[in-house]
Amino acid sequence: MPFLSSYPLDHNGQCAVCRENEVNFDFAYSFGSYEGPLRKLIQLFKYGKVESLAGPLSALLVRAVPRDQNFDAIVAMPMHWRKQWERGFNQAELLARPVARRYGLKLASNLRRNRYTLSQASLSEAERQQNLKGSFAIARPNEIASKRVLLIDDVFTTGATLRAATAALKSAGVARVSALTLARVDGRAPAAMNLDTDFSSTGLAPLGRALAENDARRKVSAGSGA
């Protein structure tokens, strides 16, 4: 019997799933893998709402970008207003502001989230793509047309959000999109530097203190519950 597939191949030998998963951004940089101390710090910043970690975490972002790369615009992954109101801040925006200053640029606000979406964390790849359809829009496209954009987010999971945002940016005429995240989940990022021992680096001391204080609180909480 001939092989039957729900996803027939096109003339390039790709199925619909592969086509939708094609990377459309030009470069992707991450400081390290989403594990160990780096994962703890991101969760403390994002879910523990320790906004003071934005500065030192952003210093890690800068380290991930090759020195020979230049950009015309820095863009933070936007949140829908309702989701930002629920969290109290947009973590990508807090991370991106110091990076923009590092390059002598203002943080661009052209990329917008125009539809409230479900959290991506518990969704399959197909569900992520469906969830993100039509969720991004571009304001004042003439301001970013033909520019080299650095798109910043906290974590690269499957890349579905980055691809959807990049598609919107490129539809507005952006020449190049480089994705920059603190951590990557799929293991294709290098291991992060030993954050347990390298907090002596300039600007990183607050990260060490935050982890130590968090560990202390967890021990106290565990002890009181025993």
C-alpha positions in Angstrom: 0.0 0.0 0.0 1.3 3.5 -0.7 2.3 5.6 2.3 -0.5 7.9 3.4 0.1 11.1 5.4 -2.2 13.7 6.9 0.6 16.2 6.0 1.5 15.7 2.3 4.8 17.0 1.1 5.2 20.0 -1.1 7.5 20.4 -4.1 10.4 21.1 -1.7 9.7 17.8 0.2 8.3 19.6 3.3 5.0 18.9 5.1 2.8 21.6 6.5 4.1 21.1 10.0 7.7 21.6 8.8 6.8 24.7 6.8 5.1 26.3 9.9 8.1 25.5 12.0 10.6 27.1 9.6 12.8 29.6 11.3 12.2 33.1 9.9 14.5 35.1 12.1 18.0 35.6 10.9 20.0 35.0 14.1 19.3 33.6 17.6 21.4 34.3 20.6 20.9 33.0 24.1 23.1 33.4 27.2 22.6 29.8 28.3 20.4 26.8 28.7 17.2 27.0 30.8 18.5 25.1 33.8 20.2 25.4 37.1 20.8 28.9 38.6 19.8 30.7 35.4 16.4 29.1 35.4 16.0 29.9 39.1 16.9 33.5 38.5 14.5 33.9 35.6 11.6 32.4 37.6 12.4 34.6 40.5 12.4 37.7 38.2 9.3 36.7 36.2 7.0 34.9 38.7 8.5 36.1 42.0 8.3 39.7 40.6 11.7 40.7 41.7 12.0 43.5 39.2 15.4 44.6 40.6 16.9 41.6 38.8 16.2 43.2 35.4 19.5 45.2 35.3 22.0 42.3 36.1 20.0 39.8 34.0 20.2 42.3 31.1 24.0 42.3 31.5 23.9 38.6 30.8 21.9 39.3 27.6 24.6 41.7 26.4 27.2 39.0 26.8 25.3 36.7 24.5 25.5 39.1 21.5 28.6 38.9 19.2 30.6 42.1 19.4 30.6 42.6 15.6 26.7 42.7 15.5 25.0 46.1 15.1 21.3 47.0 15.2 19.1 49.9 14.2 16.2 49.1 16.6 15.7 47.2 19.9 12.3 45.6 20.3 11.0 43.9 23.4 8.5 41.0 23.0 5.2 42.7 23.8 2.5 41.5 26.2 -1.2 42.1 25.8 -2.3 44.9 28.1 -4.5 42.5 30.1 -1.7 40.1 30.7 0.7 42.9 31.6 -1.9 44.3 34.0 -2.2 40.8 35.6 1.6 40.4 36.1 2.3 44.0 36.8 5.1 44.4 34.3 6.5 43.1 31.0 9.7 41.2 31.8 11.0 41.4 28.2 10.6 45.2 28.3 12.5 45.5 31.6 15.3 43.3 30.2 15.4 45.2 26.9 15.7 48.8 28.2 19.3 48.5 29.5 20.3 46.7 26.3 18.8 49.5 24.2 20.9 52.0 26.3 24.0 49.9 25.7 23.5 50.4 22.0 22.6 54.1 22.3 19.0 53.4 21.1 15.5 54.1 22.4 13.4 51.0 23.0 11.1 50.7 19.9 7.4 50.2 20.6 6.3 49.3 17.1 5.5 45.7 17.8 2.1 45.2 19.5 0.2 42.3 21.0 -3.3 42.9 19.7 -5.0 39.8 20.9 -5.1 38.1 24.4 -3.6 34.6 24.1 -3.5 31.6 26.4 -0.2 30.9 28.3 2.1 29.0 25.9 3.6 26.9 28.7 1.1 24.0 28.7 0.4 24.0 24.9 1.7 21.6 22.2 3.6 23.0 19.3 0.5 22.9 17.0 -1.6 24.6 19.8 1.1 27.2 20.2 1.0 28.2 16.6 -2.8 28.3 16.5 -2.8 30.4 19.8 -0.5 33.0 18.2 -2.2 33.4 14.9 -3.0 37.1 14.3 -1.7 38.1 17.7 0.9 40.6 16.6 0.6 43.9 14.7 2.9 46.7 13.7 2.4 50.3 14.6 4.0 53.0 12.4 5.7 50.4 10.1 7.6 53.2 8.2 9.7 53.7 11.4 11.2 50.2 11.3 11.2 49.4 7.6 14.6 48.3 6.2 16.1 48.2 9.8 18.1 45.6 11.6 16.0 44.7 14.7 17.1 43.0 17.9 14.0 41.2 19.3 14.4 40.5 23.0 12.5 37.9 25.2 13.3 36.1 28.4 13.1 32.4 27.3 13.3 30.6 23.9 11.1 27.6 24.3 10.0 26.2 20.9 10.5 29.5 19.1 6.8 29.8 18.1 6.4 33.2 19.7 9.6 34.5 18.2 8.6 33.2 14.8 5.1 34.9 15.0 6.6 38.2 16.1 9.3 38.0 13.4 6.7 37.4 10.7 4.9 40.6 11.8 8.1 42.6 11.8 9.2 41.3 8.3 5.8 42.0 6.9 6.4 45.6 7.8 9.7 45.6 5.8 12.2 44.9 8.5 15.5 43.8 6.9 16.8 41.6 9.6 15.6 40.1 12.9 18.0 38.8 15.5 16.3 37.0 18.5 18.0 37.5 21.9 16.9 35.5 25.0 18.4 34.8 28.4 17.9 31.1 28.1 17.0 28.4 25.6 15.0 25.3 26.6 15.8 22.9 23.7 19.4 22.4 24.7 20.9 24.0 21.7 22.3 26.9 23.8 25.7 26.6 25.5 25.8 25.9 29.2 25.6 29.1 31.1 28.7 30.2 33.0 28.9 28.8 36.5 26.5 31.3 38.1 27.1 29.7 41.5 30.6 30.9 41.6 31.0 33.8 39.1 29.0 36.5 40.9 32.2 38.5 41.4 31.8 39.8 37.9 30.9 43.5 37.6 27.2 44.0 38.1 26.3 40.4 38.8 26.5 40.5 42.7 22.7 41.2 42.9 22.1 37.8 41.2 24.1 36.0 43.9 22.3 37.8 46.7 18.9 37.1 45.1 19.5 33.4 44.9 20.9 33.2 48.4 17.9 35.1 49.9 15.5 33.0 47.9 17.2 29.8 49.1 17.1 31.1 52.7 13.4 31.8 52.5 12.7 28.4 51.1 14.5 26.8 54.0 12.6 28.8 56.5 9.3 28.0 54.8 10.2 24.3 54.7 11.3 24.4 58.4 8.1 26.1 59.5 6.0 23.5 57.7 7.8 20.5 59.2 
